[in-house]
Amino acid sequence: MEKEPLLTESINQRAVGYGSGPGAVTRRGASKPGEDSYRVEGDEDDVCIRRAVVFIEDAIHYRSINHRVDSKSLRYYRWYYSWIWQWGMILAIIVILGLAFAERPSSLSLSSDPRYRQAAWEPPCGFTECIETTCLIVFAFDVTVKSYLIGWKEFKKNKWLVTYTVVIVGSIMDLILSLSMVCGENVRVRRLFRPFFLLQNSSLMKKTLKSLKKTLPEIASQSLVLFSVVLLLALHLCLFTMFGMLLFAKREKPEENAEWETYFRNLPLSLSSLLVLLTTANNPDVMTPAYSSNRLYAIFFITFSVIGTYLIMNLLTAIIYNHFRGYLLMSMQESVLRRRLGIRAAFEVLCCRGQAEDQGQEKACENEQAGGVQVKTIVHVLQQVQTEPHYKQAVIAEVQQLTESRIQCQTFQNLFDVLERDRIKEPPPMPEYRFRYMQMLQFVFSHYYMTLLGNIMALINVVCIFTVLVIDSEKSISDWSEYYLEVINFSFVIFYLLEMALKIFAFGLRGYFFYKSNILDGSLTLLLVALQIFVLVKYGCSYPKWSLPQPGSATLWEIVRLVNMLIVFRCLRIIPRIKVMAVVASTLVDLVRSLRAFAGILLAVYYVYAILGIWLFHGAITAPANVSSSSNSSAECGSYEQLGYWPNNFDDFASALILLYNVMVVNNWHVFLEAYTKYTTEWSKVYFIAWWLTSSVMWVNLFVALILENFTYKWDRSQGCLDVERIKYESSVQLMFRRDIQEPTEEELAARLLQHPHLHHFQ
């Protein structure tokens, strides 16, 4: 039975002041005569509180609020977004993606080189299929719960969920087919669609992909510029190909045909040679034969590279990023709207609850003068919100500073602006000592110069290690003198332990571990001390004992090498003390969190291309039966065989990923292009060129541009801050573009809230 709407009256009264034009909000969902008054299961006051809590959690995480809001659904909804289920989903996605390493052709071998590779372990039929079935059951349960929470009407509108269901059903059908063929099929189509499970689990990945569809009209109106640049690049390539074929045509004298023979024999070879030169992968090899006969030929190749590589390609990158940035901004605009809408919805349900308490349910939401939410109610709601503690404490602190007993909508929304502020962490108070001399020692050991002295000593230790490595670089390991290097390291480790103890004395244990650099420093110091104790116990202090062999255990050189690596790694402690380095380092750390959606999309593309590569080129290149002949000097210089690129192949999933990475960095990628053209067909070039365009030209350049955006954002916010380590920067993708995103209007919020499929009517 349809119930009386809860929020319609209140929202309409708030929106009535915005005019009666097209942007005005009209009342919808009023109850029909004879309908029952609005009721929910359980206590109405508790349900309203729970709705507000869920809406605030949705706002914090930029989630949509278009889900069921009855008491039972709210419990399911909070469980669905709990860390237990979300981490379970992540684990299931990792497992199903990782099956490609164990499935036939298996990657479970020590080497990928077909000359030395032993038979890889392949699981019996049904083993990986059982694991995959478990993951598919988890995904089926996930889509079922999600579909229930948003309702059938919203499910039919959500193309991601519909596709999610289709992929699950298709994967189950293909899995049944595999089992019926006793795992003997060569092509498993479901492997190609596994990255979809990764994409659909991230809202930011979905926004990045959906933004292209949402802005198709903009692409149609502005694609002329992009098409012109691509056409100009193709024209540049074809024009210089014709010039090259004319300049380096076949001559009468064989010694003058080196350039023609190697790079310009025919049209496909000429095109591919200059295409590779566009990536600088075969420079200067491609011009060396011609340049050796006439230095003026260098003008041709330099002109081609300057125009194509440094002008047109960079212009193409700028245009692609400009379009992509526009698409991304539109997606981030929707995220900001979701946050504002969640906060507004929480206010509305709390406001109606407060009015219902004062006036009774029949007059709830009718008197605007009695509007607003009690401060104590807001505090009660915030205490139930599941989020990071500092977010909750910051908002509660803002609420407690208010002087009014009730707050209005705009004030309520402003409370959550703290979610976008950088958090300055205050160190705990230093311990208080009664004696004067202890206070003096505390002042000395807590001074900045003490940290500076520790950094200098760490650098001196690294210089000592570097000096020993340079002196003994020509010696074999058996001729190294570990004794003297170990004595040097032992002296420095004693200083590190003393420094750590004195800092704990000055700052206290909590104060010492307040800084992340001290956590790294202290952990490495304790590990170094443990290793030094092990050396003393095992070898003692007598020099002759240090050279005695110790069968069945770690040698002294292995321990010294580990100590040296830890000492070098410990030098990272100086980064927070140099502001520029601290900003750069924190930017790199934030990239993992802020840009993981873009890395996830690149991972999905890697996965699909690797599966396609295995289908197309598995076993295409076979190593010679005689291992010694694999290094035959008769092989063409610079070829796949002469360079010994045998481990780079498509014989298993792990090898395919490595080969794709090698092509992405475009160093010697023409070697793979030529090898697979030689062993398969000319059409193999389409695969490699498509991968180069997708990975190197588009995604890598977009990644570089986003890194610049993130660094600029962090650098601007770090100006005027003396201690970067004390600041926790809020650096999500939404905040990176926050300055370019407009705030949604009240009319837009009210209209979207009135369109909520479950907030006004319950079935």
SEDREN-835301 format. One record per atom (N, C-alpha, C): x, y, z. Coordinates in pm, whole numbers, plus 50000, padded with zeros to 5 digits. Atoms other than C-alpha are relative to their C-alpha. Layout:
N
XYZ...
This chain:
763
500854988150000500005000050000500885012350000499254987650002501255034949918499785007650130500074992649876502015055950224500125014949971499914985550014501925093250279501475004249995498614996050010505175110250171500495007050124499424994649878507505120750445500545014149984499254987650012509445149950304499455009749898500434991950112507445163850015499615014150041500494987049957505765192050205501155009050042498894992049950508955203850376500885005049887499124996150110511025204050059499345010349913500694990450084508365222149862499945013750064500064987149933508075249150126501355006849998498684994050009511845254250122500305004849858499724996550138511865255749742499055010449944501004991050054508855278649706500555013849974499434986750018510975309749731500895001349880499084999750112512935300949420499315003249868500684995850121510325312449173499104989249946500955009350060507685296048962500344996949857499585002750136509655293448641500364985549981499625013750029511175262848488500804993550110499175005849895513565258648779499254997750129500725001649875510825258449041499694985350024500295013749960510065226849231498534999250035501425001749972506525214549238499804988150091500285010749906504925192049492499644987349925500315013050057504785155449407499804989950113500125011149905503795123849584499035002850114500954997949891500935138049793499104987850013500815012049977498775111349949498605002049944501354999550054495485102949789498984998850113501035001249896492225105549979499744985450033500295013549954491555075350184501204991450027498815007949974495175064050201500365000550147499565000349862496645053950533501095010450020498914990849967498905078650706501304992450002498665006050012502655072650683500364992550128499565008149888503915044550902501224992149955498885009050026507115024750923500074990150113499825010049896508084993951110500945005350106499144995949891509585000351449499715014150042500154986749946509965032851627500345010449895499804989950105509595062751390501205008850030498874991349963512095083851582501324993149969498775007350025514755056951559500264998449852499835001650145514135051651186500495012949937499544987150054514545088751113501475002450033498584998649962517815089351304500874991249911499215009350081518995059051112500105004749855499944994550136518065074950779501025011149991499054988950001520005106150865501444995050007498655005749988523025085450967500464994449867499645006150128522985066150639500235010749894499834989350100522535097750430501335007450021498714993349974525525114050601501164991049958498955009250046527615082850539500084999749849499994999150147526545084150174500705012649954499394987450040527605120450156501514999750018498555000549974531025113950309500714992149891499375008850098531735086350055499515002549858500484996250134530075103649755499114989149941500885010550050527475076049727498645005749966501364996050035524035078749571499064996850116500975002249893521125081849813498744993249948501195006150059518665065049575499924985250036500165013749952518185033949784498844999550099501115001649906515495019950011500385005850136499754993549872515125037750345499104994850110500765005949889512875014850546500984993850099499135004249890514225000950872500844987849964499265012050033515184966250744501055002549892499064997250109516794979350424501185008250048498894992149948518865004550618501024991350072499075009249935520334976450827500814992349897499305007150107521174956750512500995009349929499164990450073522574987850349501295002950076498804997249920524974995750633500894987650008499185012150002526074959350644500704998549866499415001650134526644959550267501235008849985498884990950011528994989550295500944999350120499065002049889530704976750607501344995149945498675003850048534404969650584500114985149979499925014650016533814932150618499594995949859500465004050132531774928950301500835006549889499224993350104533764954650103501374993549982498725006950012537064937650184499824985849946500295013150059535444904350104499855000849849500134998050144534514917649761501365002349935498654997450055538054930649706500794986949992499295012850000539444896449803499504991149887500565008350108537074878949561500475004949863499534994550128538104902549279501474996649978498585003350013541814897149349500174985249965499875014450024541324859349355499614996549857500465003850134539354857449029500915005749892499044994750096541824880148851501314992150005498755007449985544764860548991499954985949947500095013550055543414827748853500724998749867499345000550131544924837048517501454995450011498625004349983548384830048661500114984850017499955014549975547474794048752499314992049891500715007250104545144784848468500924996949882499235003750118546444768348154499925011149894498615003749972548884780248022500495006250130499644995849865550254782348374501275008650000498834991449981552704809348485500854995550118499345004549878553884789048785501294992549968498665005350026557454783348671501005010850033498994990549957560704799548775500425009449889499554991950113561664812148430498954999849890500894999450115559654823648131500744997649869499185002550118562524816447890499754985849951500295013750047561484786747673501234991349988498775007950007565144775847653500294993150132499685005549867565364769648027498774996750083501235001749921561744768148139499654985350015500465013549972560714736048305498484999749992501465001550009557204722448286499345006550121500674992749892554984745548487498924991250064501065007549931552634731448749498655005249956501354996450040549084731248622499024992850091500975006149907546214725348865499114990149926500905009850064543944695648797498685006649959501284994850048540694701248614498995000550114500994997949895538104715148850500515007950118499444992949885540494731149097499745015149987500234985650019540514766648959498535002749972501424998150028536934761548842499185001050129500694999249871535804755649202500235013650065499714986749945537564787449315499225010649925500734990250080536024806649028498514999550029501435001349967532574792849110499695007150132500194993149872532944805349468499975015149981499974985550025533864840049343498745004649928501214996350072530934840449102498784999850091501105000149903528584830849386500035012750084499874987549925529944860349586499505011749917500444989150086529364883349289498494999549978501455001350017525854869549235499275004850125500604995049876525044875949601500135015250008499794985649998526514910849567498995007349914500944993250089524374920349269498564998250049501365002149947521294905249437499705009950113500214990649889521724925749754499925014449949500004986450051522534957149561498715003149924501254998050073519494952449337498835001650095501074998649901517244947749639500035013850066499894987449928518594978949808499565012049917500394988650083517965001949512498614998249940501335002350054514714985849397500054995949853500045005350135513634969749071500015011049895500044989250099512885002448889501375006249981498664994350011516295016748968500984989849940499135010350057517914983548878499915000049848500165000050145516464984748526500635012349936499374987950054517825020048483501524999550008498575000449975521295010948606500654990049903499405008650102523194997548304501194992350055498885007249941526184988148518499534987350068500505011949931524104964548731499444989849901500525009250101522364949948427501154992749932498825006350061525744943848261500684990650098499435008449894527034930048591499304986550004500775012449999524244904348589500284991749877499755007350126524824895248224501394993550003498645005549994528574890448283500054987950093500025011449906527924867848584499344987949936500715011250064525404846748392500854994149887499165004950109527694844848088501224992450050498845006849943530664835048305499624986250053500455013149949528644807148471499754990349885500255008750116527554793848130501324995349939498715003850056531144794248000500734990350094499385009149902532304777348322499404986049988500655013150018529754749548275500504993349873499495005450126530964745447917501414994550019498645004849975534574742248038499994986750073500075012449924533634715248288499474988549914500545010550088531644696248025501044995049901498925003850093534744695947799501244995350076498915004649914536944684348093501205009449987498994989450003538864717348078500914998949878499175001750119540074709247725499855011049898500204989350099538914741147553501215009349997498854991250017541554764747418499675014550032500404986149980539574797147452498935000350108500984998049893537804806747774499585014649998500464986350025535754837247691499835007650131500294993149874534944844948054501235007150056498794993449951538594853948122500085014349948499934986750060538164883747892499145010150075500934991049933535354897948107500265001250151499714999149857536924893448450500355014150046499724986349954538274929348464498745008250027501244992649973534634940748461499674999850149500285000749856534324928948823500815010550076499184989649939537164952648913499425013849973500504986750038535654982048725498695003350071501314997049943532124978648860500055002050151499904998649854533344977649221500495013750043499494986649969534785013149202499125010449934500854989450056532455042749161500815009849917499184990550075535335064549044500414994249864499725006150130536315039648773498785001049910501224999250081532705038848658499745014249954500174986050040532555076748657500955003649887499014996850103535725078748451499564994449865500435006150124534305054948192498665005749952501304994550038530765068748199500095014249948499874986150042532025104148146500125001249849499894999750145532865095647785498624999349935501345001250055529285085447718499175012550025500814988349965527805115547898500335012149915499564988150071529785140147689500144997549850499935002650144529215125247342499625012249916500274987950079527555157447219501195009649997498844991349998530615176947332501114994549912498985006050085532895152147158499675002849854500394997850139530875155846838500275014349956499814985950037531175193746849501465004150000498604995949989534875194946941500974989849942499115010550049536205163146778500735004349873499344995550121537155182846466501455003550026498624996449966540245195946644500844987450018499285012549977541275161246759500214992549869499885006850129540555146546416501045006849912499024992750081542635173946254501424996650041498655003149953545645166346473500394985749961499715013950039545375128746410500264999349850499794999850145545035135446038501345006349966498714993650023548035158746053501154990450032498975009849965550065131546228500124989249893499965010150107549075105745965500605005849873499434993650119549885130445688501515001950015498574998449972553255137745849500734986849982499365013150011554045100645868500064995449855500025004450139552975093245511500925008649912499174991050081554735123745368501474996750016498595003149979558055115445527500334985749957499765013450053557615078845430500315000749851499734998450143557435089145065501345006749977498704993550012560375112645109501134990050026498975009749967562355084545271500204989749891499885009750107561565059744996500665006049877499334993250112562715085644739501475002650031498614996949965565855095544928500864987650007499215012049976566925060145009499584988749906500345010150100565915042144691501214991249972498935009650027567925012244577500995005549898498934995150088571255021844419500664988349928499275010150075573495003644177501084993550086498925005249917576284999944431499424993750127500565006749880575444974444706500385006850130499574993749875577454993544968499215012650032500804988049977575095023244926498554996750033501395004149979571945003044992499714995550144500215004549861572324997445366498705005650058501234993849947569535022145457498774994149932501135005950071567245008545185499754985750044500125014149966567934972545275499384998050138500415002249861567254976845648498695006750035501134992149951564555003545678499025004749893500874994150102563095014845343499884991049877500085009350113562854983445127498635000849933501354999350057559054986245081499155009250086500874990549931556095006745196499694995850144500265003749859555104986445507501235001650090498794998749919558724985345628500345014650023499714985749984559175022645566499065006450101500974994549906555975031245752500314995750143499725004849865556835009346050501315005750054498734994349954560415022846065499815014250051500224986249957559235058846086499025000850116500915000249885556395049946324500774997150128499175002949884558935034846561500905011950033499194988149976561145065546515499195010950068500874990349933558155086146624500054998350151499885002649856558595069646964501455000350047498554999049975562425074046947500604986650040499495013049956562835036547011501154995149914498925004750087565085030546708500945011349959499084988950026566975063346721501284997950083499684995550137569795066746610500224988749902499745011350089569855031546459499465002349860500664998850129567435040946183500745009449905499334990650089569595069346051501514997349987498555002450002573065054746111500534995949863499465003550133573515037645766500075011949905499994988550089572525069145579500955010850050499154989649943574355092445814501494996949982498595003850019577585072645776500485003149859499604996950137577545078945401499915014949969500154985650026576345115245407499375006350124500484994049876575955136445719498755008649980501184991750024573255157745552498704992050015501215008149983570825128445572499445001250142500494998349862570595135345947498915010550007501024989450000568495166145862498614993949981501295006550026565715143545731499434993950128500485007049881565485122746048499755009650117500194990349892565895152046288498745008149976501214992550032563195171846106498754991750029501135008849973560855141946122499724998950149500175001749855561445137246497499525012750067500394987449937561135174046589498545003049974501404996950035557855178746402499054989650059500935010449957556305145146484500014997350148499905004249859557615135846829499775011550096499994989249901558045169446998498925010449977501064990250025555305190046832498634993249990501335005750024552435169146697499594990550111500375009549895552565141346958499675007050131500314992649877552685165947247498715007949986501274993150024549865185847089498844990250011501045010249987547865153747061499744996550146500155002849857548525146347427499225011050070500704988849937547375181147527498525000049967501415000050040544145177947330499264988650068500645011449933543395143247469499765003150147500184996949859543965155247824498965010950021500994989349987541895186447768498594994349993501305006550009538945165047656499744991550124500165008949885539505139747933499745007950127500214991749881539725167048195498595005550004501384995450005536415180848078499024989250039500885011249963534795146648105500094997150150499805003049859536305141248446499355010650089500624989349921535105174948573498494997950010501455002549995531545165848478499694988850097500225010949905531855133448674500205004750143499754994949865533335151448974498885009550044501144991449967530475176548954498864991650056501045009049951528085147449000500344995050140499605004649867530115135349300499725010650106500284989149907529865169449468498505001350023501454999649986526135169449397499514988950092500395011049912525855135549566500295003450146499684996449861527615148649876499015010250053500944989749954525425179549899498594994350014501345005849994522305158949830499854991050123500075008349881523135134050105499865008250127500094991349882523655162050358498625006450007501324993850001520445179050248498924990050040500995010149965518475146650274500034996950150499895002249856519805140750626499335011250077500644988749932518695175650726498494999049991501455000450019515225170450581499364989850093500635010149915514545138050768500125003950147499874995549862515875152951092499075011650028500894988449982513875184751040498564995450018501365005249988510655165550986499804992450130500085006949872511445144251290499805009850112500124990049894511905175251505498655006650001501314993750006508695190751380498914990350043500995009949957506845158351437499964999150151499965000349855508005158651800499245011750060500614988149944506745194051850498525001049969501354996950045503485193251654499154987649975500745012050034502485157151602500224996349855499695005050134502785135751291499135006549894500894994450102499765151351116500495013449952499534986850040501385185851112501505000149972498555000450024504935173851050500325006449867499464993750121506855194450797499095010749944500914990050054504045220050759500335014050046499734986749946505255249150972501495003149985498604996950026508495263950837500635007650114499434992349889508925286951138500534991050109499515009549899509385256551356501104991149945498995008050066511995243051112501325000550073498695001049938515545234951193500134987350080499685012349929517205206751378500705003650130499374997649871518165205951742501474995549998498575002949998521895206251808500274986450065499775012849933521675176752047499644988249910500365010650094519965156451774501124997749900498905001250097522795163851529501174992650063498895006849931525395153251785499694985150015500395014049985523445121151849500144992549868499885006450132523345113651475501474998049964498595000850038527035121151421500744989250078499355010449920528015097751703499754986049945500315013150057526405068851511500564998349860499455000850135528045077051177501294991950001498805008150011530645051351074500935006149895499014993850087533595070250930501295001650078498744998049930537135079951018499795009050121500274992549876537275093251376500275014949989499704985850004538895126451287498935007849925501114993550067536055134451045498865002450099501104999149905533465127151311500285010550109499654990549894535305146851579500015014349949499944986450054535815176651349498605005749982501374995150020532105179251260499335002450135500604998149868531015174451622500555012550066499414987749945533455201851726499365012449939500674988650065531865225051470498595001950057501374999149946528395216851606500015005950140499964995449862529365223051966500395014650014499664985949996530655257651879498815009049967501184992150035527175268551765499305004950127500704994149886525195291151997498504997749995501445001950012521715283751859499614986150049500515013149959519565255451992499544991949879500385006450126518315247951638500785006649887499274994450114520175252351312499214997549872500715000750126518855257950962500834992449896499455008650104519655240550635501415004249959498704995550048522575262150518501094998050106499045002149893524285260650857500344985250014499775014349992523845223050862500944995349889499125003850110525485219650521501415005150021498674994349978528345242450620500814992150103499285007949900529175219350910500934989849935499265010950063530455193250665501075005249904498884994750078532885216550490501344995650058498745004649940535475203350735500524987349933499555012150069535555171550525501005003249890499114996050108537465191150261501195008050050498884992449946539905208250495501174990750033498815007449959543465197050556500024999050152500005002549856543895181950900501405002050057498724997649933546705195551116500044991850128499885008949884547815169451366500895006650105499254994249890548925183051699500704988950078499275010649926551645162651873499564999750145500385000949858550915149952222500985008050085499114992049915552355170052511501244992250042498745006249960555945163352607499934996750149500015003549856556585146252942500625011350083499514989649910557185169453235500914993750106499025005149902560285163153446500175010150113499924991349883560725176953797501395006050016498654995349974564495180153806500485009249889499534989850092566235209453643500914994149892499055005550098568995189253478499294991349897500755008050095566445165753321499235008949902500664990550090564545195653181500985005649898498984995250092567795208453031500324989449895499755010750096568495174652874498844998349903501165000950088564955173552741500025011049895499924988950095565425207752580501054997349892498915002650096568705197052417499604989049902500275011550086567505163652285498745001749916501184997350082564215177352153500225011249900499714988950089565895205551964500154995149856499895003450141565905206151585501414995649963498625003350032569695204151584500344985450032499795014149970569495169551738499584991349881500435007150121567515157251439500965002449885499034996850105569935175251208501284991950017498815008049975572855157451374499774985549960500325013750039571115123951326499994998249850500005000850147570575131250957501425000349944498614999150047574235140850912500724986750024499365012849971575395108851082499494989049905500545009850094573065088250861500635001549862499364997750129574525104550550501464995750002498605004349989578085098450673500104984849992500015014650005577235061750725499804995049857500235003950139575905059150370501235002749915498784996850075579035076350235501084989550027499035010449968581195050750418499694987149923500385012150074579245022050264500305001749852499764997350141579445038149922501494999549967498555000250022583215042749956500544985849996499555014049998583745006250048499544992749873500505006550122581564995149755500835004049879499194995450113583605016449513501384993650004498655005749988586945003849648500014985249964500035014650020585904967149637499164995949879500915003350110583814969149319500594989749903499365009350092586364949249117500324986550065499685012449929586764922149382498794990850000501095009549981584744890649409499565000250146500554999749865582594885749717500914992950100499145007649909585034860449863501235008050043498834991949967587794886849861499655012550082500404988149924585754913350044500374998250147499715000149856586724922750398498765004950074501234996149933583424921950585500265005650140499734996549861585084927650921499995015150021499864985549979585964964450880498695007449971501294993850030582654973650717499004997350112500925003249890580794955950996500335008150124499624991749884582774974751262499495014249982500524986650029581855007751093498505000450024501455000349984578194998151077499604998350146500315002249858578214986051438500105013050079499844987249930579485020051557498825009349972501134991350034576755038451369498704994850059501245005549943574035014751490499905003350148500014995949859575055022051850499525014550011500454986049998574595059151772498505000949971501424999650033571195052551613499144995850119500755004649884570015033451919500015010650109499914989549899571255060952150499125011849962500854988950046569535087551938498534996850023501395004149981566285068151949499615000850148500304999949857566445064152328499915014250053500034986149952567215101152384498775007449949501204993550052564345112052160498764995350074501145005049921561935089452346500015006550138499894993049872563225104952667499475014349990500394985950015562605140152531498535001549964501374998350052559275135252349498994990750066500905010249952557835105452529499744989949889500205010750098556855073052356498955004149896501034995750094553665087352202500505011349912499474988950078555415118952095501024995649898498995004850093558235099651933499344993549878500665006950111555925077851724498895008449937500984991250063553695107551639500395002649855499534997350135555855114251331500274986849928499825012250078555845087851057501474997249973498575002150024559545093550992500654993150120499455006749882560265083051352499574985350007500445014050004558195051451304500924991849910499075006850090560335041951005501394999250061498674999449942563505052851182500144990150115499935008949885562745034051503499934985449963500125014050041561665001951328501304994949939498755004250062564815000751117501134999350103498965000249898566995009051419499924987250082500155012449923565564980051620500394987749918499625011250084566014956651324501524999349983498544999750011569634967951282500664995150129499465004749872570284962351653499874984950011500195014549994568824927251627501024992749912499025006250089571094919251332501415000750058498674998849939574154932451514500174990350116499945009849891573354911051817500204986049944499855013150063573004881051587501444997849952498615001150048576444888151433500944997550118499135001749884578064891451776499864986050062500215013349943576474859351903500584989149911499605010450093577314839651591501515000149973498614999050041580784852751507500925005050111499164994549895582004869251827500745012449954499254987850031584504897751826501374997249942498665003350049587644878951715500015000049849499954998450145588634887451360500124986749925499885012450078589754852451247498694992349987501255007550005586344837751332499065005349891500924994050096584674861351086500204994349860499755005550133586224843750788499734985049993500265014250001585354808250892498674997149932501275003450064582704791650678499004994550101501065004749910579374784950847498954992949916500955007050087577554758150649498614999250062501385001549956573804756850665499405012250063500554987949941573344792550785500435012049917499694987850075573574828350665501475003650019498614995849993577104839750580500065014350050499804986449951578544871450723499745010149891500224990450110578474887850381498515002549977501444998250019574734881850348499415009050108500514991649891574114897550689500475014349982499484986550022576374927250612499285006749885500734994350115574644932250280498605004550042501324996249950571244932450452500095012450088499814988349914572524957150712500245012549916499714988550087573874979950438498745005049931501244995950068570554979850254499065007050097500874993649901568654988250572500515013950037499424986949967571065016750651499735010049888500294991150114570665031050301498525003750000501444997449998566885027650328499645009650114500274991349885567005045250666500225014749968499764986050038568245076750492498745007149952501264993650037564655082850385499485009050111500424991649887564265099250727500245014849975499704985850026565695131450584498925006549914500984994250093562775135750341499065009850069500924990349938560305151950588500685013050043499304988049954563005177150689500285009749887499824991250116563255191550336498635001849938501394997650035559985207850241499674995449859500295003750138560195203049865499964984849985499995014650005561155166549905498804994150073501155005049924558395161850162498735001049917501194998350084555765175749924500014989949886499895009650110557045154149637499714985850051500205013549945557135122849856498544997850039501405001549962553665129149999499104999449878500775000850124552385134849645500044986049943499885013750050553715100949541499164990450082500825008749914552045084649841498525002149972501414997150026548755102449771499554995049864500365005050132548875091249409499424986050009500495013749983548315055749527498525000250037501394999149957545065066649692499155007949902500814991050082543905094749464499794994749859500065004050140544655079149126499904984949984500095014450012544055042649203498914995849902501055003350097540905043748988500584999749859499414999850133542945053248682500994988549982499125011750005545545026848765499184987249984500865011750014542685001848796499524998249858500435000950139541455010148447501154995249913498845004550076544985005948310500264985250026499835014249968545214972548492498994991649924501025007450076541944961648329500384999149853499575000250140543284971347986501164990449982498905009650003546504952148059499464985849997500545013549986544464921748156499384995349869500695003750124542334921947841501004997849888499025001450107545294927447608500874987650021499195012049974547284899847780499234987449960500815011650040544424875047733499914999149849500055000050147544064885447368501344995749942498695003850049547814881947320500254985150012499855014549983547764846547459499194992549894500825006350103544904837547225500655000749862499494997550134546674852146922501394994349977498585002750023550364844646980500584989250091499465010449913550664815847225500764989749918499185009750072553524793547107500455004349863499614995350133554164815346804501514999949982498544999750007557884818746883500544988450082499425011549931559734787046970501525001450001498554999249988563304785947095500644988249929499315011150065565874764546914500184988350095499885012149917566154728947036501334999450071498674999649941569874733147099500195013350069499904987549925570304758747377501215008049957498784992850036573834767347270499875007449869500174993350128572614776946924499145012350008500864988349986570304803247064500785012949997499174988050006573214827447080500825000249871499305001050128574174821046717500355013949950499564986950049576254849846585499485003149862500544997450133574614845646247498685007450003501254992649989571404861446379500235014749970499904985950037570714896446255500215008650124499704991249886572154923246481498775008250038501154992449952569464939046694498694992849986501235007650016566934911646622499594993650132500535006949882564804892746874500934988750044499145011349968567094862646853501375004650048498664995649963570394881746870500025006650138500084993349871569264902247171499604990550113500385009749896568104870947353498725003750071501274995949942564554883347407499034988350018500865011749990563234847747443499035000450119500974999949887561674853647791498785008849974501134991250031559404880247637499114993249896500885007550089556554860047490498585000150054501405001349959552854852347512499674985650037500235014049967553274816747634499234998150129500835000749880551614824347969499635014250040500564987049965549814852648144501055009550056498984991449940552744866048348500975005249893499104995750107555024866748042499335010449911500734990450084552344885047845499965013850065500014987149931552084912248110501345007049989498674994050009555844917748107500285005049859499774995750137555954919347729499215012749969500804988050022553114944647723500625012150069499334988949933554974965847977501215004649920498844996350080558104964747763499605007849876500484992550116556104976647465499515013850043500534987249953554465004047674501115010350021498904990549976557835019547768500765002949871499564997550138558645018647390501514998949980498575002150022562295009347440500194986749927499815011950084563134984847158498694992749971501265006850026559444977847107499884995449855500015004350139560094975246733500574986049984499465013650007562044943246807498874989850012501155009049986558844926246927499085001149879500844997850118556924941646638500524991849882499405007250113559344927046382500004985050024499935014449972559664893346558498654993349977501315006350016555934886146573499475001649859500334999250142555524898846219500684988949922499225010550067558214874246112499424986150028500445013449963556814844346302498514997849978501455001750023553104851346241499635006649867500404992950122551654876445992500235015050018499884985549995551854913345907498915006350085501124994649924548514917746081500295000750149499644999249858550214912646417500405014250040499644986149970551374948746388498815007750053501214993149953547774959646443499874998750151500095002549855547804944046791500985008750077498964992749926551084960046899499835015149987500214985650016550334994346752498795004650079501194996549920546874994146913500355000850148499584999549860548474985947248500865012350028499174988049982551065013547203499155012550008500874988349998548355039047125499195000650129500845000249880546205027847418500795002850126499254999249874548865024647685500935012050004498954989849994551705048147595499495013849961500444986950049550045075747395498885005750087501164994749927546795078247593500174999250151500085001349856546975063747945501235005050072498794995349931550595070648032500045015250001500004985450005550285106747916498935006050090501044995349908547015110848104500464998650144499485002149866548685096648411501005010950037499024989349974551545121648381499295013350025500744987449981549065150248344499295000350135500675000449871547115138948650501005001050115498964998449899550345136148848500355014950016499714985649994551075172448759498875007550070501144993849932547545182148868500084997750150499935003449858548005164249199501145007450068498864993149939551435179349262499715015050014500344985749992550205214649181499035002650113500984998649892547265209649416500684999250137499325001549872549525197449698500975011650026499024989349982552165224249638499315013050040500734987849966549615252549646499514999750144500545001049865548175239549973501104999250106498905001149903551595234650132500735013150020499314987349984552695270650088499685006150137500184994049868553215287350424500034990150113499935010249895553435254450611501454996250023498615003049968556705248050789500244985250025499855014249967556075212050891498984992149920500905007150088554565192350606499534986950061500335013149943554605160050808498855000850097501094998749904552095173951058498655001649932501244997450070549485180150788499554987549926500625010850076547135153550655499175006549890500684993650111546175166350311498844991449953501155006650061542715157650182500175001449850499604999050140543685149349824499304989549915500745008750089540925129449659499925006449862500124994650135540285133249288498965011149997501024989549996537165153549370500605013250046499424987749948539245178549569501075005749908499014995150094541945180549302499385009949902500684991350096539385196749070498945008650067501074993149926537355213749344499855014549957500074985850035538235249049231499225002249871500704998650128536645242348892498584994550005501325006149987533475225949026499055009950065500994990849947530355246549088499124993050104500915005249899528165242249392498604998649941501385001350049524695228449315499085010350066500944990149949521845253049359498974993350090501055005349913519055249249614498884993849918501055005650085516555243849332500384986149950499555013050051518655215349194499964989450110500035009649889519005198849535498574996150033501395002949966515305201849607499354991349894500595007950107514355188149266500504985650003499455013549996516705158549295499474992250121500515006649880515455151249646498564995549980501385003850027511865150949527499914988249904499995011250094512835125449260500494987150064499515012149931514095100849522498954989049989501025010450025512395067449438499434993550125500445007349881512015055149797499735008950120500124991749881512065084750032498575004650022501344994549987508485095649962498924989350004501025010650004506645063149899500664986650035499545013649972507135028250039498934990249953500925010350046505654997249891499604991150118
